[in-house]
């Protein structure tokens, strides 16, 4: 007789557990949105008093716990242990089963919530800049020519997948949602600031106009290593392996100069200088020798007047420039 009674109790507990699972499944589905048939099915299911009680209790639990932190599980376990000696086997197993089921579904529920994309848009510039891109949180992005990025906003973060090019970011402060810029082997995280990012030729450069920017390296194995926090007027360049190529003071007047169609050169090689211009002109440049390609040049030049730059290097180094089928060949006279 005792065995039969225990079997009935076990069966009843299992039935209650299944009802709890069904109730939580309905709550999650209801949050996502029910169609007309599902609304009718839920109404019919809730006509059962046991179903209705489970639905109400679990809904209260799920949405009250939404504001709790990671200590919730420990607190729940502690609460269970305190009641351990005061409740009989049947009540204990019912409480534990409901708690476990609720926690499993709660974890799934909030994981889905945090991974749900609230806003998504891709921006691609070809031969024209895209300026004053306004995002939903009043952040702004200026995009140079031949640049590409995708913006996605989630409940707990704002993420930019910056594939290539140059961009100036003005990020609105939001302590609950950090602004994260992801590249192949680097990551930038801020709460609110203004800075330029250049992602070109296997190298990332960050220049800060205001605020603080945290720069991290992401290895090929996707392991993250924090490198440095950049402040106003600081500039950092790193390669794909996380090696810091340059850390220096930034000239605020030169940050994102491409917005105004200018390039600033500071003792750059002719090879690097012409590669900067090639983003803005559809011409390929070839050097007659390695020595010529490594000649240095400084100055402020307009991206819209490539010929002025060419005239400058011709006079400076007595060079000859020949053009054939959109290819410029630079050699000594």
C-alpha positions as CSV (number, residue, x, y, z in Angstrom):
1,X,0.0,0.0,0.0
2,X,2.9,2.3,0.8
3,X,4.5,1.6,-2.5
4,X,1.3,2.3,-4.4
5,X,0.9,5.6,-2.6
6,X,4.4,6.6,-3.4
7,X,3.9,5.7,-7.1
8,X,0.8,7.9,-7.2
9,X,2.7,10.8,-5.6
10,X,5.5,10.4,-8.2
11,X,3.0,10.3,-11.1
12,X,1.3,13.4,-9.7
13,X,4.6,15.3,-9.4
14,X,5.5,14.4,-13.0
15,X,2.2,15.7,-14.2
16,X,2.7,19.0,-12.3
17,X,6.1,19.3,-13.8
18,X,4.7,18.8,-17.3
19,X,2.1,21.4,-16.6
20,X,4.8,23.9,-15.5
21,X,6.8,23.2,-18.7
22,X,3.7,23.8,-20.8
23,X,2.9,27.0,-18.8
24,X,6.4,28.4,-19.3
25,X,6.3,27.5,-23.0
26,X,3.0,29.4,-23.4
27,X,4.5,32.4,-21.6
28,X,7.5,32.5,-23.9
29,X,5.4,32.1,-27.0
30,X,3.1,34.8,-25.8
31,X,6.0,37.1,-25.4
32,X,7.0,36.5,-29.0
33,X,3.5,37.0,-30.2
34,X,0.5,34.6,-30.7
35,X,-1.6,34.1,-33.8
36,X,-5.4,33.9,-33.5
37,X,-5.4,30.1,-33.3
38,X,-2.7,30.1,-30.6
39,X,-4.7,32.7,-28.6
40,X,-7.8,30.5,-28.7
41,X,-5.8,27.4,-27.7
42,X,-4.3,29.2,-24.7
43,X,-7.7,30.4,-23.6
44,X,-9.0,26.8,-23.7
45,X,-5.9,25.5,-21.8
46,X,-6.3,28.1,-19.1
47,X,-9.9,27.0,-18.4
48,X,-8.3,24.3,-16.3
49,X,-7.7,25.7,-12.8
50,X,-4.5,23.8,-12.3
51,X,-3.2,25.1,-15.7
52,X,-4.2,28.6,-14.8
53,X,-2.5,28.5,-11.4
54,X,0.7,27.2,-12.9
55,X,0.5,29.9,-15.7
56,X,0.0,32.7,-13.2
57,X,2.7,31.6,-10.8
58,X,5.4,31.0,-13.5
59,X,4.6,34.2,-15.3
60,X,5.0,36.1,-12.0
61,X,8.3,34.3,-11.4
62,X,9.7,34.8,-14.9
63,X,8.9,38.5,-15.1
64,X,9.9,39.4,-11.6
65,X,13.2,37.6,-12.1
66,X,13.9,39.7,-15.3
67,X,15.4,42.5,-13.2
68,X,17.6,40.2,-11.0
69,X,21.3,39.6,-11.5
70,X,23.4,36.3,-11.6
71,X,22.9,35.7,-7.9
72,X,19.3,34.7,-8.6
73,X,20.1,31.0,-8.8
74,X,22.1,31.0,-5.5
75,X,19.3,32.9,-3.8
76,X,16.8,30.4,-5.1
77,X,18.9,27.4,-3.9
78,X,19.4,29.1,-0.5
79,X,15.7,29.6,-0.2
80,X,15.1,26.0,-1.0
81,X,17.6,24.8,1.6
82,X,16.0,27.0,4.3
83,X,12.7,25.3,3.6
84,X,14.3,21.9,3.4
85,X,13.5,20.8,7.0
86,X,10.0,22.4,7.0
87,X,8.3,20.7,4.1
88,X,7.5,17.1,3.4
89,X,8.9,15.0,0.6
90,X,6.0,15.7,-1.7
91,X,6.2,19.5,-1.3
92,X,9.9,19.5,-1.6
93,X,10.0,17.6,-4.8
94,X,7.3,19.8,-6.3
95,X,9.1,22.9,-5.3
96,X,12.5,21.7,-6.7
97,X,11.0,20.5,-9.9
98,X,9.2,23.8,-10.5
99,X,12.3,25.7,-9.7
100,X,14.5,23.7,-12.0
101,X,12.0,23.9,-14.9
102,X,11.6,27.7,-14.3
103,X,15.3,28.3,-14.3
104,X,15.9,26.3,-17.4
105,X,13.2,28.1,-19.3
106,X,14.2,31.5,-17.7
107,X,17.8,31.1,-18.9
108,X,16.5,30.3,-22.4
109,X,14.1,33.2,-22.3
110,X,16.7,35.8,-21.4
111,X,19.3,34.4,-23.7
112,X,16.8,34.8,-26.5
113,X,16.0,38.3,-25.3
114,X,19.7,39.4,-25.2
115,X,20.4,37.9,-28.6
116,X,17.4,39.5,-30.3
117,X,18.4,42.2,-32.8
118,X,16.5,45.4,-32.2
119,X,18.0,47.4,-35.0
120,X,20.1,46.4,-38.0
121,X,21.4,48.2,-41.0
122,X,24.4,47.9,-43.4
123,X,26.2,50.9,-44.9
124,X,28.5,50.7,-48.0
125,X,30.2,53.6,-49.6
126,X,31.7,53.3,-53.0
127,X,33.1,56.4,-54.7
128,X,31.3,58.9,-52.5
129,X,31.4,59.5,-48.7
130,X,28.4,58.9,-46.6
131,X,28.2,61.6,-43.9
132,X,26.0,62.1,-40.8
133,X,24.6,58.6,-40.6
134,X,22.2,58.9,-37.7
135,X,21.5,55.8,-35.6
136,X,18.5,55.3,-33.4
137,X,20.3,56.3,-30.2
138,X,21.5,59.6,-31.7
139,X,25.0,58.2,-32.4
140,X,26.5,59.4,-35.6
141,X,28.8,57.8,-38.2
142,X,30.8,59.5,-41.0
143,X,31.9,57.0,-43.6
144,X,34.8,57.6,-46.1
145,X,34.8,56.3,-49.6
146,X,35.2,52.5,-50.2
147,X,34.1,51.6,-46.7
148,X,31.7,49.0,-45.4
149,X,30.1,48.3,-42.0
150,X,27.0,46.8,-40.4
151,X,25.3,48.1,-37.3
152,X,23.3,45.9,-35.0
153,X,21.7,47.0,-31.7
154,X,20.7,44.5,-29.0
155,X,19.1,45.0,-25.6
156,X,22.5,45.0,-23.8
157,X,25.0,46.2,-26.5
158,X,25.5,48.1,-29.7
159,X,27.7,46.3,-32.2
160,X,29.4,47.5,-35.4
161,X,30.9,44.9,-37.8
162,X,33.5,47.2,-39.5
163,X,34.8,45.3,-42.5
164,X,37.0,47.9,-44.2
165,X,37.7,51.5,-44.7
166,X,37.7,54.7,-42.6
167,X,35.0,55.9,-40.3
168,X,34.4,58.7,-37.7
169,X,32.2,57.7,-34.8
170,X,30.3,60.0,-32.4
171,X,28.8,57.6,-29.8
172,X,26.0,58.6,-27.5
173,X,26.5,57.6,-23.9
174,X,24.5,54.6,-22.7
175,X,25.9,52.9,-19.6
176,X,23.6,49.9,-20.1
177,X,24.7,49.3,-23.7
178,X,28.4,49.5,-24.6
179,X,29.3,50.4,-28.2
180,X,31.5,47.7,-29.7
181,X,33.3,47.9,-33.0
182,X,34.5,44.5,-34.3
183,X,37.1,43.9,-37.0
184,X,39.0,40.8,-38.1
185,X,41.6,41.0,-35.4
186,X,40.7,43.9,-33.2
187,X,37.8,45.2,-31.1
188,X,37.0,48.7,-29.8
189,X,34.6,49.3,-26.9
190,X,33.2,52.6,-25.6
191,X,30.3,54.1,-23.7
192,X,30.3,57.5,-25.3
193,X,33.0,59.4,-27.2
194,X,34.2,60.6,-30.6
195,X,37.0,58.8,-32.5
196,X,38.2,57.7,-35.9
197,X,38.9,54.1,-36.9
198,X,40.9,53.2,-40.0
199,X,40.7,49.5,-41.0
200,X,43.0,49.1,-44.1
201,X,45.8,46.9,-45.4
202,X,45.9,44.5,-42.5
203,X,46.2,47.3,-40.0
204,X,43.9,49.1,-37.6
205,X,44.4,52.7,-36.5
206,X,42.4,54.5,-33.8
207,X,42.5,58.2,-33.2
208,X,40.5,59.7,-30.2
209,X,38.9,63.2,-30.4
210,X,37.2,62.9,-27.0
211,X,36.4,60.4,-24.3
212,X,38.1,57.1,-23.7
213,X,38.4,54.1,-26.0
214,X,39.4,50.5,-25.0
215,X,41.3,48.7,-27.7
216,X,41.7,44.9,-27.7
217,X,43.3,42.3,-30.0
218,X,41.3,39.3,-31.1
219,X,43.5,36.3,-32.0
220,X,42.7,33.9,-34.9
221,X,41.4,31.6,-32.1
222,X,39.0,34.3,-31.1
223,X,40.7,35.0,-27.8
224,X,40.4,38.6,-26.6
225,X,43.4,40.5,-25.1
226,X,42.9,44.0,-23.8
227,X,45.8,46.2,-25.0
228,X,45.2,49.8,-24.0
229,X,42.8,52.6,-23.1
230,X,43.2,55.6,-25.4
231,X,42.3,59.1,-24.2
232,X,41.8,62.3,-26.1
233,X,44.5,63.2,-28.6
234,X,46.0,59.7,-28.5
235,X,46.5,57.5,-31.6
236,X,47.3,53.8,-31.8
237,X,48.1,51.5,-34.8
238,X,48.3,47.7,-34.6
239,X,48.7,44.9,-37.0
240,X,46.6,41.7,-37.3
241,X,48.9,39.9,-34.7
242,X,48.2,42.5,-32.1
243,X,51.6,44.2,-32.4
244,X,51.5,47.9,-31.6
245,X,53.0,49.7,-34.6
246,X,52.6,53.2,-33.4
247,X,51.4,55.0,-30.2
248,X,51.6,58.7,-30.3
249,X,49.8,62.0,-29.8
250,X,47.2,62.8,-32.4
251,X,46.7,66.2,-34.1
252,X,43.0,66.8,-33.6
253,X,42.8,69.0,-36.7
254,X,44.0,66.1,-38.8
255,X,41.6,63.4,-37.5
256,X,39.2,62.3,-40.2
257,X,40.6,64.9,-42.6
258,X,39.0,62.9,-45.4
259,X,35.7,64.5,-44.4
260,X,37.0,67.7,-45.9
261,X,38.8,66.0,-48.8
262,X,42.3,66.3,-47.4
263,X,45.2,64.0,-46.8
264,X,48.0,64.9,-44.4
265,X,51.4,63.3,-45.1
266,X,54.1,63.4,-42.5
267,X,57.4,62.0,-43.9
268,X,55.5,59.2,-45.7
269,X,57.0,57.2,-48.5
270,X,55.8,57.8,-52.0
271,X,54.5,54.3,-52.1
272,X,52.3,54.9,-49.0
273,X,51.3,58.3,-50.1
274,X,50.1,57.1,-53.5
275,X,48.3,54.2,-51.9
276,X,46.3,56.7,-49.8
277,X,45.3,58.6,-52.9
278,X,44.3,55.4,-54.7
279,X,41.2,55.2,-52.5
280,X,40.0,58.4,-54.2
281,X,41.3,58.1,-57.8
282,X,40.8,55.2,-60.1
283,X,44.4,55.0,-61.2
284,X,47.1,52.4,-60.4
285,X,50.6,53.6,-59.6
286,X,53.9,51.8,-60.4
287,X,57.4,52.7,-59.4
288,X,60.4,52.1,-61.7
289,X,62.5,51.1,-58.6
290,X,62.2,50.4,-54.9
291,X,64.4,53.4,-54.1
292,X,62.0,55.8,-55.8
293,X,59.0,54.2,-53.9
294,X,60.7,54.9,-50.6
295,X,61.4,58.7,-51.2
296,X,59.7,60.7,-48.4
297,X,57.1,63.5,-48.6
298,X,55.1,65.7,-46.2
299,X,52.3,68.2,-46.6
300,X,48.6,68.7,-46.9
301,X,47.0,67.6,-50.2
302,X,43.4,67.6,-51.6
303,X,42.0,64.2,-52.5
304,X,40.2,65.9,-55.3
305,X,43.4,67.2,-56.9
306,X,45.7,64.2,-57.4
307,X,47.5,66.1,-60.2
308,X,48.7,68.7,-57.7
309,X,50.3,65.9,-55.7
310,X,52.0,64.5,-58.7
311,X,53.3,67.9,-59.7
312,X,54.8,68.3,-56.2
313,X,56.7,65.0,-56.3
314,X,57.9,65.7,-59.9
315,X,59.4,69.0,-58.8
316,X,60.7,67.8,-55.5
317,X,62.6,64.7,-56.8
318,X,62.9,65.4,-60.6
319,X,60.7,62.5,-61.5
320,X,59.0,61.6,-64.7
321,X,55.4,60.4,-64.7
322,X,53.9,58.5,-67.6
323,X,50.3,57.4,-67.9
324,X,49.1,54.5,-69.9
325,X,45.7,52.9,-69.6
326,X,44.9,54.2,-66.2
327,X,48.4,53.2,-64.9
328,X,50.9,55.8,-63.8
329,X,54.5,54.8,-64.0
330,X,56.9,56.9,-61.9
331,X,60.6,57.0,-62.8
332,X,63.7,59.2,-62.6
333,X,64.2,61.7,-65.5
